[in-house]
Amino acid sequence: MTSARALGIDLGSKRIGVAISNTDRTVATPLQTVQRSRDTAATHRVLVELAVEWEAGLVVIGVPYSLDGSVGPSASGVLVEIEELRATFAVPVETYDERLTTVTAQRSIQEMGLAPSARRDVVDQIAAAVLLQGWLDHSRNDTAPSQDRP
């Protein structure tokens, strides 16, 4: 069993959700929401600093494929940014299909009964936790965790 945490990242256009696993890589926990700045390199440095701070041995970034599994405009942009991040992180970067993670996160938040203003603050980090938990469960089942497509 691995003893390094995995950092999950949900790249949004305005905010980036971040989640972290436990050291056994069995449970994902929402960590933080990073506001994007106009300086992409500075935003990426914040993500790298989180990986270092939390001693992540791996980063998992969600790719928002279209519902039919194709690479639409959102996924294309994220895939380009993932390549930039791969060059920035000192640890391996995996991708994971994040279709419907935000919808799942929003449903969870509604069930918690949070006020709309509080929802906005946590939805991205919960979406990151949902995608990271999916990756953790997938990788535990001995299938290729970087297998993005259905």
Backbone hydrogen bonds in HBPLUS format (Angstrom, degrees):
<---DONOR---> <-ACCEPTOR-->    atom                        ^
c    i                          cat <-CA-CA->   ^        H-A-AA   ^      H-
h    n   atom  resd res      DA  || num        DHA   H-A  angle D-A-AA Bond
n    s   type  num  typ     dist DA aas  dist angle  dist       angle   num
A0057-GLY N   A0005-ARG O   2.78 MM  52  5.76 155.1  1.84 155.1 157.7     1
A0021-SER N   A0006-ALA O   2.89 MM  15  5.27 141.2  2.04 152.2 161.8     2
A0007-LEU N   A0058-LEU O   2.95 MM  51  6.35 161.7  1.98 151.8 156.0     3
A0060-VAL N   A0007-LEU O   2.74 MM  53  6.07 165.2  1.76 161.7 165.1     4
A0008-GLY N   A0019-ALA O   2.80 MM  11  4.84 162.3  1.83 131.9 137.8     5
A0019-ALA N   A0008-GLY O   2.87 MM  11  4.84 155.4  1.93 138.0 142.4     6
A0009-ILE N   A0060-VAL O   2.79 MM  51  6.16 151.3  1.87 161.8 166.1     7
A0062-GLY N   A0009-ILE O   3.04 MM  53  6.40 163.7  2.07 173.6 177.7     8
A0010-ASP N   A0017-GLY O   2.84 MM   7  4.86 163.5  1.86 144.1 147.2     9
A0017-GLY N   A0010-ASP O   2.97 MM   7  4.86 148.1  2.08 142.9 141.8    10
A0012-GLY N   A0015-ARG O   3.00 MM   3  5.10 123.5  2.33 132.8 148.5    11
A0036-ARG N   A0014-LYS O   2.93 MM  22  5.44 171.0  1.94 148.9 147.4    12
A0016-ILE N   A0034-VAL O   2.78 MM  18  5.00 153.4  1.85 144.4 153.4    13
A0034-VAL N   A0016-ILE O   2.81 MM  18  5.00 169.8  1.82 149.8 151.4    14
A0018-VAL N   A0032-GLN O   2.85 MM  14  5.24 143.9  1.98 170.0 173.5    15
A0031-LEU N   A0018-VAL O   2.82 MM  13  5.48 154.2  1.88 147.8 144.6    16
A0032-GLN N   A0018-VAL O   3.13 MM  14  5.24 158.7  2.17 132.5 137.2    17
A0020-ILE N   A0029-THR O   2.91 MM   9  5.42 159.4  1.96 152.2 156.0    18
A0029-THR N   A0020-ILE O   2.79 MM   9  5.42 157.3  1.84 150.4 157.5    19
A0022-ASN N   A0027-VAL O   3.03 MM   5  5.80 132.4  2.27 149.4 163.2    20
A0025-ARG N   A0022-ASN O   2.98 MM   3  5.24 158.0  2.03 111.2 118.1    21
A0042-ALA N   A0039-ASP O   3.03 MM   3  5.35 121.2  2.39 104.2 118.3    22
A0043-THR N   A0039-ASP O   3.08 MM   4  6.48 156.6  2.14 152.9 160.0    23
A0044-HIS N   A0040-THR O   2.88 MM   4  6.14 158.5  1.92 153.2 159.1    24
A0045-ARG N   A0041-ALA O   2.92 MM   4  6.17 145.8  2.04 141.3 150.8    25
A0046-VAL N   A0042-ALA O   3.14 MM   4  6.47 147.7  2.24 145.0 152.4    26
A0047-LEU N   A0043-THR O   3.28 MM   4  6.69 153.1  2.36 144.8 151.2    27
A0048-VAL N   A0044-HIS O   2.96 MM   4  6.29 155.8  2.02 150.0 156.9    28
A0049-GLU N   A0045-ARG O   2.82 MM   4  6.03 158.9  1.87 150.2 156.0    29
A0050-LEU N   A0046-VAL O   3.01 MM   4  6.29 148.6  2.11 144.3 152.3    30
A0051-ALA N   A0047-LEU O   3.06 MM   4  6.37 155.2  2.12 145.7 152.0    31
A0052-VAL N   A0048-VAL O   2.96 MM   4  6.28 155.4  2.02 151.9 158.6    32
A0053-GLU N   A0049-GLU O   2.81 MM   4  5.96 169.1  1.82 151.0 154.7    33
A0054-TRP N   A0050-LEU O   2.95 MM   4  6.02 160.9  1.99 150.1 154.4    34
A0056-ALA N   A0051-ALA O   2.86 MM   5  5.00 165.9  1.88 152.1 154.9    35
A0055-GLU N   A0052-VAL O   3.06 MM   3  4.94 159.9  2.10 104.3 110.0    36
A0059-VAL N   A0092-PRO O   2.96 MM  33  6.31 153.3  2.03 154.7 163.1    37
A0094-GLU N   A0059-VAL O   2.74 MM  35  6.13 166.3  1.76 167.2 170.5    38
A0061-ILE N   A0094-GLU O   2.91 MM  33  6.30 164.2  1.93 151.5 153.9    39
A0096-TYR N   A0061-ILE O   3.03 MM  35  6.16 141.1  2.18 142.4 142.9    40
A0063-VAL N   A0096-TYR O   2.84 MM  33  5.95 150.8  1.92 149.5 153.1    41
A0065-TYR N   A0063-VAL O   3.00 MM   2  5.85 132.3  2.23 107.4  93.5    42
A0098-GLU N   A0063-VAL O   3.01 MM  35  5.42 173.9  2.01 132.8 134.7    43
A0066-SER N   A0070-SER O   2.94 MM   4  5.28 169.5  1.95 160.2 160.0    44
A0069-GLY N   A0066-SER O   2.74 MM   3  5.14 161.4  1.78 120.5 125.0    45
A0076-SER N   A0072-GLY O   2.93 MM   4  6.11 157.5  1.98 155.5 162.8    46
A0077-GLY N   A0073-PRO O   3.13 MM   4  6.34 163.6  2.16 149.4 152.2    47
A0078-VAL N   A0074-SER O   3.06 MM   4  6.31 159.1  2.10 149.8 155.9    48
A0079-LEU N   A0075-ALA O   2.83 MM   4  5.99 159.9  1.87 153.3 158.6    49
A0080-VAL N   A0076-SER O   3.14 MM   4  6.41 150.5  2.24 145.7 152.7    50
A0081-GLU N   A0077-GLY O   3.10 MM   4  6.38 160.4  2.14 145.7 150.9    51
A0082-ILE N   A0078-VAL O   2.77 MM   4  6.02 150.7  1.86 152.6 161.7    52
A0083-GLU N   A0079-LEU O   3.22 MM   4  6.45 151.0  2.31 139.3 145.2    53
A0084-GLU N   A0080-VAL O   3.26 MM   4  6.66 150.2  2.35 143.6 151.5    54
A0085-LEU N   A0081-GLU O   2.88 MM   4  6.21 155.1  1.94 150.5 157.8    55
A0086-ARG N   A0082-ILE O   2.80 MM   4  6.06 150.3  1.89 150.2 158.5    56
A0088-THR N   A0085-LEU O   2.85 MM   3  4.82 141.3  2.00  99.4 112.0    57
A0089-PHE N   A0085-LEU O   2.89 MM   4  6.09 161.6  1.92 172.1 171.1    58
A0101-THR N   A0098-GLU O   3.01 MM   3  5.51 164.0  2.03 143.5 140.7    59
A0104-THR N   A0100-LEU O   2.94 MM   4  6.13 160.6  1.98 148.4 153.4    60
A0105-ALA N   A0101-THR O   2.82 MM   4  6.03 157.0  1.88 146.4 153.3    61
A0106-GLN N   A0102-THR O   2.82 MM   4  6.02 159.1  1.86 149.3 154.7    62
A0107-ARG N   A0103-VAL O   3.02 MM   4  6.26 155.2  2.08 147.5 153.9    63
A0108-SER N   A0104-THR O   3.02 MM   4  6.26 157.9  2.07 148.4 154.4    64
A0109-ILE N   A0105-ALA O   2.95 MM   4  6.19 158.0  2.00 151.6 157.5    65
A0110-GLN N   A0106-GLN O   2.95 MM   4  6.17 155.7  2.01 146.0 152.4    66
A0111-GLU N   A0107-ARG O   3.00 MM   4  6.24 157.5  2.05 148.1 153.9    67
A0112-MET N   A0108-SER O   3.07 MM   4  6.37 132.4  2.30 137.2 150.0    68
A0112-MET N   A0109-ILE O   3.04 MM   3  4.99 128.9  2.31  93.2 107.3    69
A0113-GLY N   A0110-GLN O   2.98 MM   3  5.17 146.0  2.10 102.4 113.0    70
A0118-ALA N   A0115-ALA O   2.96 MM   3  5.27 119.6  2.34 107.9 123.1    71
A0119-ARG N   A0115-ALA O   2.91 MM   4  6.21 148.8  2.01 154.9 165.1    72
A0120-ARG N   A0116-PRO O   3.24 MM   4  6.49 158.0  2.30 147.8 150.8    73
A0121-ASP N   A0118-ALA O   3.16 MM   3  5.20 124.2  2.49  95.0 108.9    74
A0122-VAL N   A0119-ARG O   3.07 MM   3  5.41 137.9  2.25 105.3 116.5    75
A0123-VAL N   A0119-ARG O   2.87 MM   4  5.70 147.5  1.97 167.4 171.6    76
A0126-ILE N   A0122-VAL O   2.96 MM   4  6.13 154.8  2.03 160.3 168.4    77
A0127-ALA N   A0123-VAL O   2.90 MM   4  6.04 152.7  1.97 142.5 150.4    78
A0128-ALA N   A0124-ASP O   2.97 MM   4  6.23 149.4  2.07 139.6 147.9    79
A0129-ALA N   A0125-GLN O   3.00 MM   4  6.24 147.5  2.11 136.2 144.6    80
A0130-VAL N   A0126-ILE O   2.84 MM   4  6.16 152.6  1.92 149.7 157.3    81
A0131-LEU N   A0127-ALA O   2.99 MM   4  6.27 162.4  2.02 150.7 154.5    82
A0132-LEU N   A0128-ALA O   2.88 MM   4  6.02 160.0  1.92 146.3 152.7    83
A0133-GLN N   A0129-ALA O   2.79 MM   4  5.86 159.7  1.83 146.6 152.6    84
A0134-GLY N   A0130-VAL O   2.99 MM   4  6.18 152.3  2.07 141.9 149.5    85
A0135-TRP N   A0131-LEU O   2.97 MM   4  6.27 155.3  2.03 146.7 153.1    86
A0136-LEU N   A0132-LEU O   2.81 MM   4  6.08 162.5  1.84 154.7 159.7    87
A0137-ASP N   A0133-GLN O   2.89 MM   4  6.06 167.7  1.90 152.6 155.4    88
A0138-HIS N   A0134-GLY O   2.91 MM   4  5.99 159.0  1.96 145.0 151.7    89
A0139-SER N   A0135-TRP O   2.80 MM   4  5.96 162.1  1.83 154.7 159.2    90
A0140-ARG N   A0136-LEU O   2.98 MM   4  6.14 145.7  2.10 144.5 153.7    91
A0141-ASN N   A0137-ASP O   3.26 MM   4  6.48 133.2  2.49 138.0 148.9    92
A0141-ASN N   A0138-HIS O   3.19 MM   3  5.32 136.6  2.39  97.7 109.3    93
A0142-ASP N   A0139-SER O   3.16 MM   3  5.36 148.6  2.27 110.1 111.2    94
A0147-GLN N   A0144-ALA O   3.05 MM   3  5.44 162.4  2.08 117.0 120.2    95
